[in-house]
Every structure is written in structure tokens, then in C-alpha cells.
Amino acid sequence: MTELYYGTDEFALPEFHNRKVIDEIKMSMSAFDCMLPDDAGIYCSSDITTGKRFYYEVLKRYEVRSEDELREKLGAEEFKRVQTDLIQANVARGVEFAEKLRERGLINVVTPGPYFAKGFDQQHYLYLWEWFIIKKIYEVRFNFDWEYSNGCTLEYAIAARKGIPRFDHEGNRLELECAIERVEAAIEELTKNGFLIGKLEHNLGLMKTNQR
């Protein structure tokens, strides 16, 4: 099994449906092994549960500063509905991004958004996709406004740690210094607007550890 750079299998929810989460993740990876050789894929990083839409169309609409405050204000059922609507819109955006890359002739393009595992939370998905990037991916493409996303910024840190090429949505090289500047600008903007962005700040720190 590949050793992860940042993830840990000490999950807050280690089991569901009488099965260990890590076993479910290993099963998913074995399926990916059937389809894609190691270091052969292009990974499309696009916001799913957070991102610019999350801050300015969801949190701002409900006048809250974070996901925790949103959950507390809406209650479990309404929060799930709002979150599901956001995820579906973001997944569609990510699929469109991947399709545009395929239309340009790129092959083995992987977009993680449509993948669904019943019972998984974000911690489980992040573990799975970090393992996938480390094992299967030779370059990563980042969708527009990636710097506002917790998942995308973590994936940038993973790709930088692996030392594989990173590109923006237009196909331009997205070097580390430029990427750091973009995330710093996003953090400054979100902070000025009163949002709580602890995970984004943490991921910026991970990105900076890759500086030489």
C-alpha cells in the first residue's frame, strides 16, 4: 500500500455497515488498478464541497461564516439538502472541465466528482484521492477558482509533493510560487468578508512545505 503524504487512516468514522472504511478504500483502489496503470492518468481537480460558490452563494445567503454555523442554523435535514444541491452543481462543473480536456485529445482524464461511496464522508474521500494521485497520476489540471477550495488546495500540495506537473484550466503551468500567491489572495479576500477558512489556511501551509 502506498504511504500517503498528509492523510491518515485514523478516521473519525472508521467503520460503517459493519465494514472498515480502509477496506472499502482498498477495494476502490483495486478497481482503479484494473483500469489505469500507475502514473498514467491526468487528474482534474475541481471544487466539490467547498469553493467560491460555497462561500458566496451558500454561506453568504444564510449569513453564516462556516459549514459548522450553516449546519447549526439550518438543522440536519435542510443542511443536507443545501449541501447536496451545492455538490451536484460543483460535480457538473468538474465533469464539464474534464470533458473539455478530453475534447483537446487528452486521454486517461480522471474526474473524481461523480464517484460516490455510500457512507463516505469528506475525510474518507480525501484519503482515497490522495492515494490515487500518488499512485496513478502523472499530472494535475486545476479548474477555474481552484484556490478557494479545501480539496483542490490539498490536491495541489499532494501533486507538488509528488513533483508532477500542475496546470491551470487554460493549460498554463501552475508553478508553486504562483499557486501560493493565488491561495494567499483567496484567503485574504475570504477573511475580509468574514468567513472562517481554517482548512484553507492549513492547506496553504502544506503547500509552502514544498518550497525549496
N, C-alpha and C positions, 0 to 999 in steps of 0.2 A: 504494500500500500504506500502511495506517495505521501511524504511528510508535508504538511501544509505550512505556509509561512506565518499565517496570522490566525487561522481558525483553530478551534478546539472541539473535541468530541465530548467535552463535559457540558452537555446540553442542559438547559433549564428544564426541558421536557425530553427525557432520554428514551421514553417508550410511549407507544400508543397502539391500540388494537392488539395488545399482548405481543408486540414485536418491538425490538430495539430499533431506534431511529438509525443508528450507524449501519445496521444490517440492511435497512431499506436503501440507504445511500449507496452502499456497496453493490446492491442489486442493480440500482440505476446505472452505476458506472460500468458494470459488466455488460449491460445492454449497449451503452455507448461504445464499448470495446468491440462489439460486433459490427459497428457501422463505420467507425472512424479510427484510422491508425493514430498512433501517438504523434504529437507535434505536426498535425496535418490540417487543422481547422482554423478558420477565421471566426473570432468571437465578436458578436455585435453587442456592445454594452449600451443599454438604454434604460432610463428610469422606469421603475415598476411601482414600488410602494411609496417612494418619496419623489423629489424633483421639484422643478419650478412650478408645475401645475399644482402639486400638493400644497405648497406654501401660499401661492397667490390666488388659487381658485377654491381651495378647501379650507385651510386654516383661516385665511382672511375672511371668507364668507361667514364662518361661525365665530369669528372674533376670539380665537384662541391662539396660543403660541406654540403648541407642540401636539404630537399624536396623543400623548397621555391626557392632556387637557381636553382634546377633542373627544376621546373615549369617555371621559368623566362627564362631559357636558351632554353628549348625545345618548349615552346608555349603550349597552352591548349590541342590541339588535339594530338600532339606527346607525351606529358606528360601522357595523359590518356592512350594511347596505351602501353607505357612503364610500367606504374603503373598496368594496367590490366594483363600484362604478369607476372609481379612480384607476384601479388596476386594469380593468378591461380597456379603458381608453389608452392607458400607457402601453399595454401589450400590443394593441393595434398599431400604435405609433412605432413600436420596436419592430414589428413584423414588416411594416412598410419600409423602414430603414434597411432591413435585411434584403427585401425584395429588390430594392434599388441597386444594392451591391451585386446581387445575382444577375440583374439585367446588364451590368457592366462586364459580365463574363467571369466574375469571381466564383470559385467553387468551394465546397465544404464550408459554406457560410452557416453559422450556428446562431440562432437567436433564442435565448433562454426563456423569454416571456411566456410562450404557450405551454411550457412544461408545468404540469400540475401533479402534485403528490398529496393525496388526502391525508390530513393531519400535520403536514409540514408547517412550521412557522418560518419567519424570516431567517432565524439563526440556522436552521437546517438547510434552507436553500443556499445561503451564503457559503456554508461548508461544502455543499455539493459542487457549486460552480467554481469555487476556488480550486478544489481538487481537479475539476475538469480543465480549467485554464492551465494549471501547472502540467497536467499530463497530456492534453490533447491539442493545445492551441499554439500556433506559431506567430500570430499577430492579432491585435485587438483594434476594432474600429469603434469609435465613440460617437453616439448620436448627439445632435444639437442640444445644448444646455445640460450636458452630462455633469457639469461641475456643481449642480445643485442637488445631485442625487447621492444618498448614502451608499447605495450599491455600486454605482458607477465609479465613485471615488475610491472605494475599496478595490474594485477590479483594476483601476489604474495602478494602484500600489502593488497589486499582485503581478500585473504584467511588467511593471518596471523592475520589480524584484527578480523576476524570471529573466529579464533582459531581452524581451521580444519587442518588435516594433509596435508603436502605437500611432494611430491616425485619427484625425477628426472626421466629421461627417462628410467633408468635401474631399477627403483623401490626402490632406496635408499631414506631414509628420507632426506628431504632438509630443514634443520633447519635454523632459521632466520640468525644466525651469518654467517653460510656458504653461504647463499644466498646473504647477503650483501657483503661479500668478492668477490663473483663472479661478482656482478654488478659493484663494485668498480674497479675490474680488467678490465672489459669490457670498462668502462668509461675512464680509464687511457689509454688503447690501442687506442680507437677511437679518443680521444683527441690528442694523439701523432701523429695520422695520419691526423689531421686537420679537422675532422668532427665536426659539431655543434650538440650537443646532449643535449639540454636544457630539453626536456621532460624526457629523461632517468635519468638525474640528479634530476629532480623533483620527479620522482618515487622512486629513491633511498632514498630521504628524507622522503617519505611516509612510506617506509619500515622501516626506522630507528625509526619512531614514535611508532612502535610496540615493541621496545626493552623494557625490564623490568629493 
